[in-house]
Amino acid sequence: MSRFFDLVSRPAREMGGYTPKAPPARQAANGPQARLIRLAPDDDCGALRRKLAAQHGLPTEQVMVTAGSTALLSLLCQTLLTPAHNAVTSQCSFVVYALAVHAVGARLIETPLLNDGFDSQAMLDAMDDNTRLVFLANPNNPTGTMLDASAVDKFLARVPGHVVVVLDEAYHEFALHFASLRGTAYPNSLDYVRQGASVVVLRTFSKAHGLAGLRIGYGVGPEELMTYCARMRNTFSVASVAEAAALAALDDHEHIERVVASNAGQASVLADGLSSLGYRVVPTSANFICCDVGEDAGGIAERLLNEGVSVRPLRVWGAPSCLRVSIGSPEQNRFFLSAARKMAGREVPDR
Ligand SMILES: Cc1ncc(COP(=O)(O)O)c(C=O)c1O
């Protein structure tokens, strides 16, 4: 039975066509003749998909690797949206949602923030018969807020059947660590996929793994939907060197442990330093901090730039008094806090 046939866009439905098959890992073990001469390129990151599928306990067909998870956001929009449809997300969230939705001529409905994060009730209220996609950045960029497991559970239980929920977990590793420190529960999102829900979980090698420049990420979702998405993508879009790096990164658990622990420690340093200047700091579950400086954050960002530190003012996100500060190394953070104190008239920066 086809669950998505009536939901996907006409091109996704009608394109059919070439579904590349990964060359087998090796021929059946049949003695010395068992070698395989590869004269066909692998266009679907077979090795990485198999490894991710094994790691997540899901069939390989449910895993799609793309040139960064943002590429899959675009494919989902091309697959599920037309100018007659809309997608729902929150205000002050990841900018690519608007770009990807508008690129296919569809409408993006953005609900107001609640407690600096997603308002799941408002999002449910905003959905209508023409909604096909919902984007939930968890944690959210740029506020760093996280919806916990029970909030996501309740939300998904109420999303109508014709809507696909994208759980964008670009900061998953950081969020898991923060949740364990705080005794809260980060969602086990892949369970929703395992249970057959209309959910696509996005992950990336750009953040905790540090491979942003190589452009590699992936999504896990219903097999039928992933097949439609695969029709919309460019062939040969993921570089083999990116796939090789991702394969190695998946085994480097020690790197992830070090990065998330250092990030959490430095998040406290930044939060304390910024709070002591009277700024309102939003508790983060990611590798950046959002704070409300109570005045035009653009001016502060400019003055910080003159001191040699770049941070992101959030006026275009609709939060003109807020800044997003990436959590840097201890030395970078010391330098930043010192410059921020100088601006606030508290001390001379050290260089
Ligand atoms: C919420 C969110 N999703 C996805 C991405 C992009 O990840 P990728 O580099 O895999 O395209 C980002 C990066 O800033 C992000 O903040």
The ligand as a Tripos MOL2 file, in Angstrom:
@<TRIPOS>MOLECULE
LIG
   16    16     1     0     0
SMALL
NO_CHARGES

@<TRIPOS>ATOM
      1 C1         18.9740   23.3770   12.8230 C.3       1 LIG1
      2 C2         20.0040   23.1190   11.7720 C.ar      1 LIG1
      3 N1         19.8060   22.1600   10.8660 N.ar      1 LIG1
      4 C3         20.6990   21.8990    9.9010 C.ar      1 LIG1
      5 C4         21.8720   22.6330    9.8210 C.ar      1 LIG1
      6 C5         22.8050   22.4440    8.6700 C.3       1 LIG1
      7 O1         23.5310   21.3310    8.7070 O.3       1 LIG1
      8 P1         24.3610   20.8410    7.4380 P.3       1 LIG1
      9 O2         25.7000   21.4710    7.5480 O.co2     1 LIG1
     10 O3         24.3850   19.3630    7.6340 O.co2     1 LIG1
     11 O4         23.6590   21.2250    6.1780 O.co2     1 LIG1
     12 C6         22.1270   23.6430   10.7300 C.ar      1 LIG1
     13 C7         23.3580   24.4330   10.6000 C.2       1 LIG1
     14 O5         23.5110   25.5340   10.9790 O.2       1 LIG1
     15 C8         21.1720   23.8860   11.7330 C.ar      1 LIG1
     16 O6         21.3590   24.8760   12.6150 O.3       1 LIG1
@<TRIPOS>BOND
     1     1     2 1
     2     2     3 ar
     3     2    15 ar
     4     3     4 ar
     5     4     5 ar
     6     5     6 1
     7     5    12 ar
     8     6     7 1
     9     7     8 1
    10     8     9 2
    11     8    10 1
    12     8    11 1
    13    12    13 1
    14    12    15 ar
    15    13    14 2
    16    15    16 1
@<TRIPOS>SUBSTRUCTURE
     1 LIG1         1 GROUP 0 **** ****
